[in-house]
Amino acid sequence: MRVTVIGAGYVGTVTGACLAYLGHRVTCADVDAAKVAGFQRGQMPIYEPHLPELLADAARRGGIDFTTDFAPAAAQSDVVFIAVGTPPLPNGEANLSYLEAAARNIGASMDAVRFRVVVNKSTVPVGSANLVDTLVREGIREAHPGNKQGISFGVASNPEFLREGSAIADSLYPDRIVLGAEEDRTMETLRALYQPLIEQKFDAPAYLPRPASLARVPLVTTTLTSAEMIKYAANTFLAMKIGFANEIANLCEKVGADATEVMAGIGLDSRIGRQFLNAGLGWGGSCFGKDIQSLLQTAAEYGYQARLLEASLAVNRAQRQIVIQKLQEKLLILKGRTIALLGLAFKPDTDDLRDAPSLQIAERLLQLGARVKAYDPIAMPACRAQNPELKIQYCDSALDAVAQADAAVLVTEWAEFAQLDLPQMARCMQQPVLIDGRNFFEPEAARRAGFDYTGIGRCARARPAPVPQT
Ligand SMILES: NC(=O)c1ccc[n+]([C@@H]2O[C@H](COP(=O)([O-])OP(=O)(O)OC[C@H]3O[C@@H](n4cnc5c(N)ncnc54)[C@H](O)[C@@H]3O)[C@@H](O)[C@H]2O)c1
């Protein structure tokens, strides 16, 4: 099929590349000329593992190109995806201006040559598909007054569940595909588009082999509204699960239990599951906070108070301050101290800093009079460019960051931090205080290395020695 994806960000680019990998002919369009020029030159404006390889394969298979002028491609397309950003406004509402502009432009680019499906992949407040439908119609009316040509289209919702850092595997081997539409023709078009993915009838890329257990991807077909709600329900649940782990971890600290043991113990319950139960310094990223706020906004529109969602936000906000409290407990005075942050990205394997805990922690430390040094394998250029007001001293290595520091905080659990020479690190610090914001290190190993180690919800007491077997 011929596909246009509007918005060449994390979601749009990966979606476009995967669809082209499956054999569709894809154009990715973005208003950001610098981003488009980067992709055209083969330089990646975003960091996502395997994206360069996938784009090269996609170009050879179905074909993919990048443009700022989406109208010619959209006019030739059977399916047009909207994957623009929907960031939060100051009041928590989703900013739909990018979506609205895209929908109107799609309408304006249409003609009667073919039936087209406009698919909303952006995360949008429940009911936005109706808005897209109206805006596409308005775009058609403005470009073709009277629509005498009989232009026809359908609107669908196809929420995206990819995780940055593993976005390509999540897109090629998803847990499920959710399609919301009201008419059969729209649903059938999308079913056909996704058929190779649903049946897993494509050669897996060498760099991302297909999971052995995956034979078929479940397809969930729903109404438009249910599809939109599924996305919010999934994200708010995941955020709540992390918040729950953090709340229990905080209680563990008080009673002397170990949160990692507790989470292992409850995660084996198949009704609960092990994933997203890692206590730490709170979730971040472009989605959870914005999606909870957006769902709260929807709840408020209907006069409903969603207490669990409110609590989720509050627990996470408080959790980010826990690092500061732990530093104050260890160092007493933060003024004039040097704190090293290991990791800046909101999670490993991405350069995305949207709502990253590191930013709030750095900002608070600077307010409290501390000096902040930081090292991140990928996100430092983005952090420097996006946050010029944060007077962070960026370092070339983790060792460089902790040198002469009074404390180190593990903020992002990048795999390379597992290779750090902990004794060497501890030796080069002013004070070997380590706050492990992701429970990444083994407490005993860190202590043996000379660190005064503190995790999140980890019991400070030594375990009893095993009883010798006679
Ligand atoms: N990033 C994720 O992990 C993730 C996961 C699932 C869902 N989502 C949702 O997907 C959507 C996109 O997220 P993202 O992270 O890819 O955003 P992003 O900010 O990385 O990319 C959005 C892109 O849209 C472009 N854009 C804005 N208006 C445009 C227009 N009128 N025409 C063409 N391009 C336009 C921007 O220039 C930008 O490059 C959001 O609604 C987000 O909530 C994101």
The ligand as a MOL file (V3000), in Angstrom:
LIG
                    3D

  0  0  0     0  0            999 V3000
M  V30 BEGIN CTAB
M  V30 COUNTS 44 48 0 0 0
M  V30 BEGIN ATOM
M  V30 1 N 7.3810 8.6950 22.1820 0
M  V30 2 C 6.7500 7.6300 22.6320 0
M  V30 3 O 7.3350 6.7680 23.2950 0
M  V30 4 C 5.2900 7.4380 22.3280 0
M  V30 5 C 4.7190 6.1690 22.5020 0
M  V30 6 C 3.3750 5.9890 22.1950 0
M  V30 7 C 2.6160 7.0640 21.7650 0
M  V30 8 N 3.1860 8.2980 21.6310 0 CHG=1
M  V30 9 C 2.3520 9.4000 21.1360 0
M  V30 10 O 2.6440 9.5900 19.7600 0
M  V30 11 C 2.5820 10.9750 19.4300 0
M  V30 12 C 3.9090 11.4140 18.8290 0
M  V30 13 O 4.9110 11.2500 19.8130 0
M  V30 14 P 6.4650 11.4060 19.4830 0
M  V30 15 O 7.1910 11.0520 20.7140 0
M  V30 16 O 6.7650 10.7170 18.2110 0 CHG=-1
M  V30 17 O 6.5310 12.9920 19.2560 0
M  V30 18 P 7.7410 13.8440 18.6500 0
M  V30 19 O 7.6380 15.1620 19.2820 0
M  V30 20 O 8.9980 13.0640 18.7090 0
M  V30 21 O 7.3530 13.9730 17.0980 0
M  V30 22 C 6.2600 14.6980 16.6310 0
M  V30 23 C 6.6510 15.2820 15.2890 0
M  V30 24 O 5.4870 15.8700 14.6900 0
M  V30 25 C 5.9320 16.9870 13.9380 0
M  V30 26 N 4.7770 17.8310 13.6080 0
M  V30 27 C 4.0610 18.6400 14.4070 0
M  V30 28 N 3.0530 19.2190 13.7020 0
M  V30 29 C 3.1170 18.7410 12.4470 0
M  V30 30 C 2.3350 18.9340 11.2650 0
M  V30 31 N 1.2620 19.7130 11.2600 0
M  V30 32 N 2.7070 18.2920 10.1430 0
M  V30 33 C 3.7940 17.4790 10.1400 0
M  V30 34 N 4.5580 17.2430 11.2270 0
M  V30 35 C 4.2180 17.8630 12.3740 0
M  V30 36 C 6.9630 17.6270 14.8370 0
M  V30 37 O 7.8120 18.4970 14.1290 0
M  V30 38 C 7.6950 16.3950 15.3930 0
M  V30 39 O 8.8300 16.0520 14.6040 0
M  V30 40 C 2.2120 11.6950 20.7210 0
M  V30 41 O 0.8280 11.8820 20.7530 0
M  V30 42 C 2.6390 10.7270 21.7990 0
M  V30 43 O 1.8780 10.8650 22.9730 0
M  V30 44 C 4.5060 8.4910 21.8860 0
M  V30 END ATOM
M  V30 BEGIN BOND
M  V30 1 1 1 2
M  V30 2 2 2 3
M  V30 3 1 2 4
M  V30 4 1 4 5
M  V30 5 2 4 44
M  V30 6 2 5 6
M  V30 7 1 6 7
M  V30 8 2 7 8
M  V30 9 1 8 9
M  V30 10 1 8 44
M  V30 11 1 9 10
M  V30 12 1 9 42
M  V30 13 1 10 11
M  V30 14 1 11 12
M  V30 15 1 11 40
M  V30 16 1 12 13
M  V30 17 1 13 14
M  V30 18 2 14 15
M  V30 19 1 14 16
M  V30 20 1 14 17
M  V30 21 1 17 18
M  V30 22 2 18 19
M  V30 23 1 18 20
M  V30 24 1 18 21
M  V30 25 1 21 22
M  V30 26 1 22 23
M  V30 27 1 23 24
M  V30 28 1 23 38
M  V30 29 1 24 25
M  V30 30 1 25 26
M  V30 31 1 25 36
M  V30 32 1 26 27
M  V30 33 1 26 35
M  V30 34 2 27 28
M  V30 35 1 28 29
M  V30 36 1 29 30
M  V30 37 2 29 35
M  V30 38 1 30 31
M  V30 39 2 30 32
M  V30 40 1 32 33
M  V30 41 2 33 34
M  V30 42 1 34 35
M  V30 43 1 36 37
M  V30 44 1 36 38
M  V30 45 1 38 39
M  V30 46 1 40 41
M  V30 47 1 40 42
M  V30 48 1 42 43
M  V30 END BOND
M  V30 END CTAB
M  END
